[in-house]
Structures are given as structure tokens and as C-alpha cells.
Amino acid sequence: MSDIKVKRAVRESVQSDAATPPAKTASAPQPEAVPTVAPFEAPAPAFAPASMKSTGPAGAAASDDIFAYGQQSWAALAEAQAAAARGFEAFVGEMTSFTRSEMAAAANTATAMLGVKTFAEAVEVNLGFARRSFDALIGSAAKLSDIGAKVAAETSRPILSRLG
């Protein structure tokens, strides 16, 4: 098998008459005409404030509106992040207190299990621990769901007020 590739023939460059520079004459040099370009005006987003949606010449007022719009968006995002951080702290605090109380209950149950004399007493101590743990779990889950709903509302409030 040969992997020989045939090379293409070199193309000749084609110069058009428009591309060739005009011959220089002895007259005074003429300044070249500089084409004017209209400034780029980006369309305002659908959720932009009414001051940004107005059509008109792009100027300092429009750029100030865009800058203020960006600052307001970043401020709303920062508020949402701060609310989320506060909520996360509350969530972690509740989980920590639940864990500590359950560890203390487990230690008390283990101490009580060391003092049992019969199998019936051991079952009774274990059932008491299971009931207390289940009640604590349900109570903690309710608190965590309340914290979650509150955090979701507080976190979304700055963004939703900005959008709507």
C-alpha cells in the first residue's frame, strides 16, 4: 500500500485592477478618506428596565444605565448568596444540635444497658432509645424543612424582585 499523495498545482495569484495602487503623481498628497462606522448598539434584554429599552443615540446616559443595571444585578446576586449562607449556617447548627443530642442519648442508653439484669430490661431500654430517637428525628426533620423553606424564600427574594 502506498500512501503517496498528489500535490496540488500552485495557483497563480490574481490581482485585480482595484487592488493595484494608483501611480503616484507629483501633486500634493491627498488625505485618505476614513470610513465612518456607526457605533454598535446592543439590543436591551427583555428583562431590562424601561430606561434601557428606549431607542436613541448611544451615549453616556445609556452606558450609565447599563452600568447601573449591572450593579443592581450583582447586588441582587450578593444578597441572595448572603441569604443562602445564613440559611446554610442555620441548617448546620440544627444538624449539629441534633447530632449532639443523639450522641448523648446513645451514651445514656449504653450506660443503662450496662446495668440491666434481664433480657426484658434490655429490650425495654432499647425500645425507649428507639422511640426517643425517632421522635427527635421527626422533630429535627420538621425544623430542617422549615429552615429549608425559609432559606429558599429569602434566597430567591432579591433575584425575583430584580426580575419581576
N, C-alpha and C positions, 0 to 999 in steps of 0.2 A: 504494500500500500504506500502510495506516495502522497505526501501532504503538501505538494507544491502548489502554491497559489500564484495565479497570474496577476501581475501588477497592472494597474490601470495606466493608461497613457496620460501623460501630463497635459492638463488643459492649458490652453493659451489664455492669458489674461486679456479681457476685452475692456478697452477704455472707450467710454462714450465721449462725445464732444462736450457734454455738460460737465464732465468730471475734469477735463483739462483746464488748467488755469489760463486766463486770458493773457495775452502778451503784454508786457509792461511797456508803457509809453513814457515819454518824457514829461507828461503833465503832472500836476500836483497830486499827491496821493489823496484818494477819496476814503473817508472813513467807511468801514463796512456797516451795513445796516444790521442792527441787533434785533432779532425777532422778539416780540413781547409775548410772554406766556401769562395766561390768566392764572391767578392763584388758585390752588386746589381747595375746594370746599367740600369737606366730607359731609354726607347727609347725617342729620341728627338721628340717634337711635329712637325707636318707637317709644321708649320709656323716658326719654329726655324731657326736661322741663320745657314749658312753652317758650321761654326766652331763647332756648337753643334752636327751636324749630322755625323761628322767623327767617325768612329769606331776605338777604340783603348782602351788602359788601362785607367781605371778611375783614375784620378789623380788630382793634384792641378790645372792644366790648364783647365780641363773640369769643375771643380767646380767654377773656376773663370769665365768661360764663362757663366755658368748658373746663377751665381750671377749678372753678368753684364746684362744678358738678363732680369732678374727680375727687376733690377734697371731701365733699359730702358723702360720696360712696365709700371712701376709705374710712371715714369717721363711723359710718354705719357698720362697716365690717369690724372695726376695732371694738365697737360697743357689743356686737354680737359675740366676738371672741371673749371679751371680758365676762359677759354673762355666762358663757359656756364654761369658762374657767371657774367661776364662782359655783356653778352647779356641780362641776366635777369635784370640787373641794367638799361640797355638802354630801355628795354621793360617797366619796371616800371616807368621810367622817362617820356616816351611818354604817358603812360596811365595817369600819374599824371597831365601832362600839358593839355591833352585833357579834363580831368575831371574839372580842374580849369577853363578852358576857357568856357566850357559848363555851369558851375555854374554861371560864370559871365554873360553869355548870358541870362540865365534864370532869373537872378536878374534884368538885364536891361529890359527884356521883361515884367516882373512883374511890374516894375516901369512904363513902358509905358502903360500897361493895366490899371493902376490906373488913368491915365489921359485921357482915351478915353471917348467920349461923345455919340457915337452911336455904334450900333451893327456892322455896316460895318467896322468901325475903329478897333474894337476888332478883327474881323475876319482877317483884313489886318495885324495887329500886330502879331497875332498868326501864320498866314501863313509865314510871314517874319522870325519869330523864327524857324518854322519848316524847311524852306529852308536853313537857316544858319546852323542849327543843322545837317541836312542831309549832307550838303557839308562838314562840319567839321568831321562828322563820316566817310565819304568816304575817305577824306584826311588822317585821323588818321589810318584808316584800311590799307591804302596803305603803310604808314610809318611802321606800325606794321608788315606787311607781308615782307617788305624789311629787317627789323630788324631780323625777324624770319629766313629768308633765309640766311642772313649773319651769324647769330649765328650758324645755322646748319652746314654751311660750315666751320666756324672756329673751332667748337667743334669736328667735325669729322676729320679734317685735321691731328692732331697728331696721332690719332689711325689708320687712313688709311695709313699714311706714315710708321707706325710701321709694319702694316700687309703686305703692298704691296710694 
